[in-house]
């Protein structure tokens, strides 16, 4: 389900069901919804030429997460 449809879908549910879905995501954030990544990057790291070359290669097995809170 695309992100633009999600809010419309959640808006049609009663608050109890919406709460159940939020709880499920929170409970399974490190299992079902976990993301395995090659590297977690800060904004500064993501803008260095060597790193840009790595993530711009768009390889299937490599995923980079941009973490705005990483120093």
KEMI-936284 format. One record per atom (N, C-alpha, C): x, y, z; residue number from 1; atom name. Coordinates in nm, 2 decimals, decimal comma, always signed. Layout:
<nodes>
<node <X; Y; Z>; NUM; 'CA'>;
...
</nodes>
This chain:
<nodes>
<node <+0,09; -0,12; +0,00>; 1; 'N'>;
<node <+0,00; +0,00; +0,00>; 1; 'CA'>;
<node <+0,09; +0,12; +0,00>; 1; 'C'>;
<node <+0,07; +0,21; -0,09>; 2; 'N'>;
<node <+0,15; +0,33; -0,10>; 2; 'CA'>;
<node <+0,12; +0,42; +0,02>; 2; 'C'>;
<node <+0,22; +0,50; +0,05>; 3; 'N'>;
<node <+0,21; +0,59; +0,16>; 3; 'CA'>;
<node <+0,09; +0,69; +0,15>; 3; 'C'>;
<node <+0,06; +0,73; +0,03>; 4; 'N'>;
<node <-0,05; +0,83; +0,01>; 4; 'CA'>;
<node <-0,18; +0,77; +0,04>; 4; 'C'>;
<node <-0,19; +0,63; +0,03>; 5; 'N'>;
<node <-0,32; +0,56; +0,06>; 5; 'CA'>;
<node <-0,33; +0,53; +0,21>; 5; 'C'>;
<node <-0,22; +0,52; +0,27>; 6; 'N'>;
<node <-0,22; +0,48; +0,41>; 6; 'CA'>;
<node <-0,30; +0,57; +0,50>; 6; 'C'>;
<node <-0,29; +0,70; +0,49>; 7; 'N'>;
<node <-0,36; +0,79; +0,58>; 7; 'CA'>;
<node <-0,51; +0,78; +0,55>; 7; 'C'>;
<node <-0,55; +0,76; +0,43>; 8; 'N'>;
<node <-0,69; +0,75; +0,39>; 8; 'CA'>;
<node <-0,75; +0,62; +0,46>; 8; 'C'>;
<node <-0,67; +0,51; +0,45>; 9; 'N'>;
<node <-0,71; +0,38; +0,50>; 9; 'CA'>;
<node <-0,72; +0,39; +0,66>; 9; 'C'>;
<node <-0,62; +0,45; +0,72>; 10; 'N'>;
<node <-0,63; +0,46; +0,87>; 10; 'CA'>;
<node <-0,75; +0,55; +0,91>; 10; 'C'>;
<node <-0,78; +0,65; +0,83>; 11; 'N'>;
<node <-0,89; +0,74; +0,87>; 11; 'CA'>;
<node <-1,02; +0,67; +0,87>; 11; 'C'>;
<node <-1,04; +0,56; +0,79>; 12; 'N'>;
<node <-1,16; +0,49; +0,79>; 12; 'CA'>;
<node <-1,18; +0,39; +0,90>; 12; 'C'>;
<node <-1,08; +0,36; +0,97>; 13; 'N'>;
<node <-1,08; +0,27; +1,08>; 13; 'CA'>;
<node <-1,13; +0,34; +1,21>; 13; 'C'>;
<node <-1,18; +0,25; +1,30>; 14; 'N'>;
<node <-1,21; +0,31; +1,43>; 14; 'CA'>;
<node <-1,08; +0,32; +1,51>; 14; 'C'>;
<node <-1,08; +0,41; +1,61>; 15; 'N'>;
<node <-0,96; +0,44; +1,68>; 15; 'CA'>;
<node <-0,89; +0,32; +1,75>; 15; 'C'>;
<node <-0,98; +0,22; +1,79>; 16; 'N'>;
<node <-0,92; +0,10; +1,86>; 16; 'CA'>;
<node <-0,84; +0,02; +1,76>; 16; 'C'>;
<node <-0,89; +0,00; +1,64>; 17; 'N'>;
<node <-0,82; -0,07; +1,54>; 17; 'CA'>;
<node <-0,70; +0,00; +1,49>; 17; 'C'>;
<node <-0,70; +0,13; +1,48>; 18; 'N'>;
<node <-0,58; +0,20; +1,45>; 18; 'CA'>;
<node <-0,48; +0,18; +1,55>; 18; 'C'>;
<node <-0,52; +0,19; +1,68>; 19; 'N'>;
<node <-0,42; +0,17; +1,79>; 19; 'CA'>;
<node <-0,36; +0,03; +1,78>; 19; 'C'>;
<node <-0,44; -0,07; +1,75>; 20; 'N'>;
<node <-0,39; -0,21; +1,73>; 20; 'CA'>;
<node <-0,28; -0,22; +1,63>; 20; 'C'>;
<node <-0,30; -0,15; +1,51>; 21; 'N'>;
<node <-0,21; -0,15; +1,41>; 21; 'CA'>;
<node <-0,08; -0,08; +1,44>; 21; 'C'>;
<node <-0,09; +0,04; +1,51>; 22; 'N'>;
<node <+0,03; +0,11; +1,56>; 22; 'CA'>;
<node <+0,11; +0,02; +1,66>; 22; 'C'>;
<node <+0,04; -0,05; +1,75>; 23; 'N'>;
<node <+0,10; -0,14; +1,84>; 23; 'CA'>;
<node <+0,17; -0,25; +1,78>; 23; 'C'>;
<node <+0,11; -0,31; +1,67>; 24; 'N'>;
<node <+0,18; -0,42; +1,60>; 24; 'CA'>;
<node <+0,31; -0,37; +1,54>; 24; 'C'>;
<node <+0,30; -0,25; +1,47>; 25; 'N'>;
<node <+0,43; -0,20; +1,41>; 25; 'CA'>;
<node <+0,53; -0,18; +1,52>; 25; 'C'>;
<node <+0,49; -0,12; +1,63>; 26; 'N'>;
<node <+0,59; -0,09; +1,74>; 26; 'CA'>;
<node <+0,65; -0,22; +1,80>; 26; 'C'>;
<node <+0,56; -0,33; +1,81>; 27; 'N'>;
<node <+0,61; -0,45; +1,87>; 27; 'CA'>;
<node <+0,70; -0,53; +1,77>; 27; 'C'>;
<node <+0,68; -0,51; +1,64>; 28; 'N'>;
<node <+0,75; -0,59; +1,54>; 28; 'CA'>;
<node <+0,86; -0,50; +1,47>; 28; 'C'>;
<node <+0,89; -0,39; +1,52>; 29; 'N'>;
<node <+0,98; -0,30; +1,45>; 29; 'CA'>;
<node <+1,12; -0,36; +1,42>; 29; 'C'>;
<node <+1,16; -0,45; +1,51>; 30; 'N'>;
<node <+1,29; -0,51; +1,50>; 30; 'CA'>;
<node <+1,29; -0,65; +1,43>; 30; 'C'>;
<node <+1,17; -0,69; +1,39>; 31; 'N'>;
<node <+1,16; -0,83; +1,33>; 31; 'CA'>;
<node <+1,09; -0,81; +1,20>; 31; 'C'>;
<node <+0,96; -0,81; +1,19>; 32; 'N'>;
<node <+0,88; -0,80; +1,07>; 32; 'CA'>;
<node <+0,92; -0,68; +0,99>; 32; 'C'>;
<node <+0,93; -0,57; +1,05>; 33; 'N'>;
<node <+0,95; -0,44; +0,98>; 33; 'CA'>;
<node <+1,10; -0,40; +0,98>; 33; 'C'>;
<node <+1,19; -0,49; +1,02>; 34; 'N'>;
<node <+1,33; -0,45; +1,03>; 34; 'CA'>;
<node <+1,39; -0,43; +0,89>; 34; 'C'>;
<node <+1,49; -0,35; +0,88>; 35; 'N'>;
<node <+1,56; -0,32; +0,76>; 35; 'CA'>;
<node <+1,71; -0,35; +0,78>; 35; 'C'>;
<node <+1,76; -0,44; +0,69>; 36; 'N'>;
<node <+1,90; -0,47; +0,69>; 36; 'CA'>;
<node <+1,97; -0,38; +0,60>; 36; 'C'>;
<node <+2,07; -0,30; +0,64>; 37; 'N'>;
<node <+2,13; -0,21; +0,56>; 37; 'CA'>;
<node <+2,28; -0,23; +0,56>; 37; 'C'>;
<node <+2,34; -0,18; +0,45>; 38; 'N'>;
<node <+2,49; -0,19; +0,44>; 38; 'CA'>;
<node <+2,55; -0,09; +0,53>; 38; 'C'>;
<node <+2,49; +0,03; +0,54>; 39; 'N'>;
<node <+2,55; +0,13; +0,62>; 39; 'CA'>;
<node <+2,45; +0,24; +0,66>; 39; 'C'>;
<node <+2,46; +0,30; +0,77>; 40; 'N'>;
<node <+2,38; +0,41; +0,82>; 40; 'CA'>;
<node <+2,46; +0,54; +0,81>; 40; 'C'>;
<node <+2,41; +0,63; +0,73>; 41; 'N'>;
<node <+2,48; +0,75; +0,70>; 41; 'CA'>;
<node <+2,42; +0,88; +0,76>; 41; 'C'>;
<node <+2,51; +0,97; +0,80>; 42; 'N'>;
<node <+2,46; +1,10; +0,84>; 42; 'CA'>;
<node <+2,45; +1,18; +0,72>; 42; 'C'>;
<node <+2,39; +1,30; +0,72>; 43; 'N'>;
<node <+2,38; +1,39; +0,61>; 43; 'CA'>;
<node <+2,52; +1,43; +0,56>; 43; 'C'>;
<node <+2,61; +1,45; +0,65>; 44; 'N'>;
<node <+2,75; +1,49; +0,61>; 44; 'CA'>;
<node <+2,82; +1,38; +0,53>; 44; 'C'>;
<node <+2,80; +1,25; +0,59>; 45; 'N'>;
<node <+2,87; +1,14; +0,52>; 45; 'CA'>;
<node <+2,81; +1,11; +0,38>; 45; 'C'>;
<node <+2,67; +1,13; +0,37>; 46; 'N'>;
<node <+2,61; +1,11; +0,25>; 46; 'CA'>;
<node <+2,65; +1,20; +0,14>; 46; 'C'>;
<node <+2,71; +1,31; +0,17>; 47; 'N'>;
<node <+2,75; +1,41; +0,07>; 47; 'CA'>;
<node <+2,90; +1,40; +0,03>; 47; 'C'>;
<node <+2,97; +1,31; +0,09>; 48; 'N'>;
<node <+3,11; +1,29; +0,05>; 48; 'CA'>;
<node <+3,12; +1,22; -0,08>; 48; 'C'>;
<node <+3,21; +1,25; -0,17>; 49; 'N'>;
<node <+3,22; +1,19; -0,30>; 49; 'CA'>;
<node <+3,23; +1,04; -0,30>; 49; 'C'>;
<node <+3,31; +0,99; -0,21>; 50; 'N'>;
<node <+3,33; +0,84; -0,21>; 50; 'CA'>;
<node <+3,20; +0,77; -0,17>; 50; 'C'>;
<node <+3,13; +0,82; -0,08>; 51; 'N'>;
<node <+3,00; +0,76; -0,03>; 51; 'CA'>;
<node <+2,90; +0,77; -0,14>; 51; 'C'>;
<node <+2,89; +0,89; -0,21>; 52; 'N'>;
<node <+2,80; +0,91; -0,32>; 52; 'CA'>;
<node <+2,82; +0,81; -0,42>; 52; 'C'>;
<node <+2,94; +0,78; -0,46>; 53; 'N'>;
<node <+2,97; +0,68; -0,56>; 53; 'CA'>;
<node <+2,92; +0,54; -0,52>; 53; 'C'>;
<node <+2,93; +0,51; -0,39>; 54; 'N'>;
<node <+2,89; +0,38; -0,34>; 54; 'CA'>;
<node <+2,74; +0,37; -0,35>; 54; 'C'>;
<node <+2,66; +0,46; -0,30>; 55; 'N'>;
<node <+2,51; +0,44; -0,30>; 55; 'CA'>;
<node <+2,45; +0,48; -0,43>; 55; 'C'>;
<node <+2,52; +0,55; -0,52>; 56; 'N'>;
<node <+2,47; +0,58; -0,65>; 56; 'CA'>;
<node <+2,48; +0,46; -0,74>; 56; 'C'>;
<node <+2,56; +0,36; -0,70>; 57; 'N'>;
<node <+2,57; +0,24; -0,79>; 57; 'CA'>;
<node <+2,44; +0,16; -0,79>; 57; 'C'>;
<node <+2,35; +0,18; -0,70>; 58; 'N'>;
<node <+2,22; +0,11; -0,70>; 58; 'CA'>;
<node <+2,23; -0,04; -0,71>; 58; 'C'>;
<node <+2,31; -0,10; -0,63>; 59; 'N'>;
<node <+2,32; -0,24; -0,63>; 59; 'CA'>;
<node <+2,21; -0,30; -0,54>; 59; 'C'>;
<node <+2,16; -0,41; -0,59>; 60; 'N'>;
<node <+2,04; -0,48; -0,52>; 60; 'CA'>;
<node <+2,08; -0,52; -0,37>; 60; 'C'>;
<node <+2,20; -0,56; -0,35>; 61; 'N'>;
<node <+2,23; -0,62; -0,22>; 61; 'CA'>;
<node <+2,28; -0,51; -0,12>; 61; 'C'>;
<node <+2,29; -0,38; -0,17>; 62; 'N'>;
<node <+2,34; -0,28; -0,08>; 62; 'CA'>;
<node <+2,23; -0,18; -0,06>; 62; 'C'>;
<node <+2,20; -0,15; +0,07>; 63; 'N'>;
<node <+2,10; -0,05; +0,11>; 63; 'CA'>;
<node <+2,17; +0,05; +0,21>; 63; 'C'>;
<node <+2,14; +0,18; +0,19>; 64; 'N'>;
<node <+2,19; +0,28; +0,28>; 64; 'CA'>;
<node <+2,08; +0,35; +0,34>; 64; 'C'>;
<node <+2,09; +0,37; +0,47>; 65; 'N'>;
<node <+1,99; +0,44; +0,55>; 65; 'CA'>;
<node <+2,04; +0,58; +0,58>; 65; 'C'>;
<node <+1,97; +0,68; +0,55>; 66; 'N'>;
<node <+2,00; +0,82; +0,59>; 66; 'CA'>;
<node <+1,94; +0,85; +0,72>; 66; 'C'>;
<node <+2,03; +0,87; +0,82>; 67; 'N'>;
<node <+1,98; +0,90; +0,96>; 67; 'CA'>;
<node <+2,01; +1,05; +0,99>; 67; 'C'>;
<node <+1,91; +1,14; +0,99>; 68; 'N'>;
<node <+1,94; +1,28; +1,02>; 68; 'CA'>;
<node <+1,98; +1,30; +1,16>; 68; 'C'>;
<node <+1,97; +1,21; +1,25>; 69; 'N'>;
<node <+2,01; +1,23; +1,39>; 69; 'CA'>;
<node <+2,16; +1,18; +1,41>; 69; 'C'>;
<node <+2,22; +1,12; +1,31>; 70; 'N'>;
<node <+2,35; +1,07; +1,33>; 70; 'CA'>;
<node <+2,45; +1,19; +1,31>; 70; 'C'>;
<node <+2,54; +1,20; +1,41>; 71; 'N'>;
<node <+2,63; +1,32; +1,41>; 71; 'CA'>;
<node <+2,73; +1,32; +1,31>; 71; 'C'>;
</nodes>
